[in-house]
Amino acid sequence: MEYIYVGREDDNNIIADYKKRFEVETLETLVKSYNRQVKCGITGVHRQALYLIALRQEFKERLKESPVYILEHVLGLVGPIEVVDGNIRIVK
C-alpha cells in the first residue's frame, strides 16, 4: 500500500490540525486509527495522505518509530500492528 505524496500549499496546516487531535489520544486509540487505514487501504485521496503523515509524526514523537513510512515521496503502511508492553509491533 503506497501513495506518491506531492505537497500542496495548505498541507502543513491540515497536518498540524490532525496532529493536535492525535496528541490527546492513547497509544491504543492511535493503533486502532492506523489499523482502520490499513484495512481500507491507501485510497489515493490526498487528505488521507495528510492524515497518515500526522499519524506518522505522532508515532515517531511517542515511540521513535512509526508503521507509516515516507521514502522520498512514497508514503506507505507496513500492515496491521498491535500494542505490546507499551510499544508497537507488526501483527504476523
Buried (B, 14 or more C-beta within 10 A) or exposed (E): EEBEBEEEEEBEEBBEEBBEEBEEBEBEEBBEBBBEBBEEEBEEEBEBBBBBBBBBBBBEEBBEEBBBBBEEEEBBBBEBBEBEEEEBEEEE
